[in-house]
Amino acid sequence: MATSLSLGSQLAVNVLDAQSLLAAFGVLGVGVVMFAETGLLIGFFLPGDSLLFTAGLLCTGSGRHGVKLSLPALLVAAAVGALAGSQCGYLLGRKAGGALLARSRSARLHEGAQRAEELLERYGHAKAIVLARFVPVVRTVLNPMAGALRVPVRTFTVWQMAGGLVWSLGLTLAGYALGSSVPNVDRYLLPMIAVIVAVSLIPLALEFLRSRRAAKESVRG
């Protein structure tokens, strides 16, 4: 009976809510979500940034649900999930080309693919692969796009590992540091997550402004 109740609570988990995911699946859930968000196109909607930050915070025991995670285990799960997922996405894109993306009817996913391709063209492989880690949706679709566009395996692997470690460990440790220094910080979790989402959109906003400026200059020229 207890087992069935536990299973029922896990099935009822809200996959869009970081604390709900962590309360149901703990550290293992972080690794799975990181893999799905960075390696599978169907994972583009998952809350990667907020999940990492919230998980780091919960390592201090600040969660409303009494959840406390192990920081070393969390760091390993986050890094392994993010790196393995990205590499998997690249390999899928290299084998399947654009077929997987073409089958999707999600406008948001196609917009992310367009931004990913623009990043690769504008900034070059290394910089684009690192920057994409910090942009929701783009970090999901850039990996298969890089594979489909035949970005060299070694180049992709080196830079996705660099960006993946900075992103996954950085956000996790930021949450842990804040949870350790601010009492009852979980009361302000929703505003903080909103700030994280807003900050993650800054690269897109800057890119948009840069593109408009370049378009105006070309018209004047």
C-alpha positions in Angstrom: 0.0 0.0 0.0 2.8 2.4 0.9 4.6 1.6 -2.3 1.5 2.3 -4.4 1.1 5.7 -2.6 4.7 6.6 -3.2 4.4 5.6 -6.9 1.2 7.7 -7.2 2.9 10.8 -5.7 5.7 10.4 -8.2 3.3 10.1 -11.1 1.5 13.2 -10.0 4.7 15.3 -10.0 4.6 18.6 -11.8 7.5 18.4 -14.3 7.4 22.2 -14.8 8.0 22.9 -11.1 11.5 22.5 -9.8 10.6 21.8 -6.1 8.0 19.2 -7.1 10.6 17.4 -9.3 13.2 17.4 -6.5 10.7 16.3 -3.8 9.7 13.3 -6.0 13.0 12.2 -7.5 15.8 14.0 -5.7 19.3 14.0 -7.1 18.5 11.3 -9.7 15.8 13.6 -11.1 18.3 16.3 -11.7 20.5 14.1 -13.8 17.6 12.8 -15.8 16.2 16.3 -16.5 19.6 17.6 -17.4 20.0 14.7 -19.9 16.5 15.2 -21.4 16.7 19.0 -21.7 20.1 19.0 -23.4 19.9 15.7 -25.3 16.3 15.2 -26.4 14.2 17.6 -28.4 11.1 16.7 -26.4 12.9 18.1 -23.3 13.0 21.7 -24.4 10.2 22.7 -22.0 11.9 21.4 -18.8 13.0 23.9 -16.1 16.8 23.4 -16.4 18.0 26.7 -14.9 15.5 26.9 -12.1 16.0 23.2 -11.3 19.8 23.5 -10.8 19.5 26.7 -8.7 16.7 25.2 -6.5 18.6 21.9 -6.1 21.6 23.8 -4.9 19.5 25.7 -2.4 17.9 22.5 -1.1 21.4 21.1 -0.3 21.2 23.6 2.7 17.9 22.2 4.0 16.0 25.4 3.1 13.2 23.6 1.2 9.6 24.0 2.2 9.0 20.2 1.8 11.8 19.3 4.1 14.0 18.1 1.2 17.7 18.1 1.7 20.1 16.9 -1.1 23.7 15.9 -1.0 25.8 18.6 -2.6 28.6 16.3 -3.9 26.0 13.8 -5.4 24.1 16.7 -6.9 27.1 18.2 -8.6 28.0 14.9 -10.1 24.4 14.2 -11.3 24.0 17.7 -12.8 27.4 17.6 -14.6 27.0 14.0 -15.9 23.4 14.6 -17.1 24.3 17.9 -18.8 27.4 16.6 -20.6 26.0 13.2 -21.6 22.8 14.8 -22.8 24.5 17.3 -25.0 26.8 14.7 -26.5 23.7 12.4 -27.2 21.9 15.3 -28.8 24.9 16.0 -31.1 25.1 12.3 -32.1 21.4 12.1 -32.8 21.6 15.2 -35.0 24.7 13.8 -36.8 22.8 10.6 -37.7 19.3 11.9 -38.2 20.1 15.3 -39.7 17.1 17.7 -39.5 14.5 14.9 -39.7 13.8 15.0 -36.0 13.3 18.7 -35.9 11.2 18.7 -39.1 8.7 16.3 -37.5 8.0 18.7 -34.6 5.1 21.2 -34.9 6.3 23.3 -32.0 6.8 26.9 -33.1 9.0 27.5 -30.0 11.2 24.6 -30.9 11.7 25.9 -34.5 12.4 29.4 -33.3 15.1 27.9 -31.0 16.6 26.0 -33.9 16.8 29.2 -35.9 18.5 31.0 -33.1 20.9 28.1 -32.7 21.9 28.1 -36.3 22.4 31.9 -36.2 24.6 31.5 -33.1 26.8 29.0 -34.9 27.1 31.2 -38.0 27.7 34.5 -36.2 30.0 33.5 -33.3 31.7 30.4 -34.6 31.5 26.9 -33.2 33.3 27.3 -29.9 31.6 30.5 -28.6 28.2 29.5 -29.8 28.3 26.1 -28.1 29.3 27.7 -24.8 26.7 30.6 -25.0 23.9 28.3 -26.0 24.1 26.6 -22.5 22.7 29.7 -20.9 19.7 30.2 -23.3 16.6 28.1 -22.7 15.4 26.1 -25.7 18.5 27.0 -27.7 20.6 24.8 -25.4 18.3 21.9 -26.4 18.3 22.4 -30.2 21.9 23.6 -30.7 23.3 20.1 -30.0 21.4 18.3 -32.8 21.9 21.3 -35.0 25.6 21.1 -34.5 25.6 17.4 -35.4 23.4 18.0 -38.5 25.8 20.8 -39.6 28.8 18.6 -39.2 30.6 20.6 -36.5 33.8 18.6 -35.8 33.3 16.0 -33.0 36.4 17.1 -31.1 35.5 20.8 -31.3 31.9 20.1 -30.2 33.0 17.8 -27.3 35.6 20.1 -25.9 33.4 23.2 -25.9 30.1 21.6 -24.8 32.0 20.1 -21.8 33.4 23.6 -21.0 30.1 25.3 -21.3 28.2 22.4 -19.6 30.4 22.4 -16.5 30.2 26.2 -16.1 26.4 26.2 -16.5 25.5 23.1 -14.4 28.0 23.6 -11.6 27.8 27.4 -11.6 24.0 27.6 -11.1 24.0 24.7 -8.6 26.7 26.4 -6.5 25.0 29.8 -6.8 21.9 28.3 -5.3 23.9 26.6 -2.5 25.8 29.8 -1.7 22.6 31.8 -1.4 20.8 29.2 0.6 23.8 29.0 3.0 23.9 32.8 3.5 20.3 33.9 3.6 17.9 32.5 6.3 14.5 31.2 5.0 15.6 32.0 1.5 13.0 29.6 0.1 10.3 32.3 0.8 11.8 34.3 -2.1 12.3 31.3 -4.4 9.7 32.3 -7.0 11.1 35.9 -7.5 14.6 34.5 -7.7 13.6 32.0 -10.4 11.9 34.8 -12.3 15.2 36.7 -12.1 17.1 33.7 -13.4 14.8 33.3 -16.3 15.1 37.0 -17.1 18.9 36.9 -16.9 18.9 33.8 -19.2 17.0 35.9 -21.8 19.6 38.7 -21.8 21.8 37.1 -24.5 18.8 36.9 -26.8 17.8 40.5 -26.1 21.4 41.7 -26.8 21.5 39.7 -30.0 18.1 41.2 -31.1 19.4 44.7 -30.5 22.6 44.0 -32.3 20.8 42.6 -35.3 18.5 45.7 -35.4 21.5 48.0 -35.2 23.3 46.1 -38.0 20.1 46.2 -40.2 19.8 49.9 -39.7 23.4 50.5 -40.6 23.1 48.4 -43.7 20.1 50.4 -44.8 21.9 53.7 -44.3 24.9 52.3 -46.2 
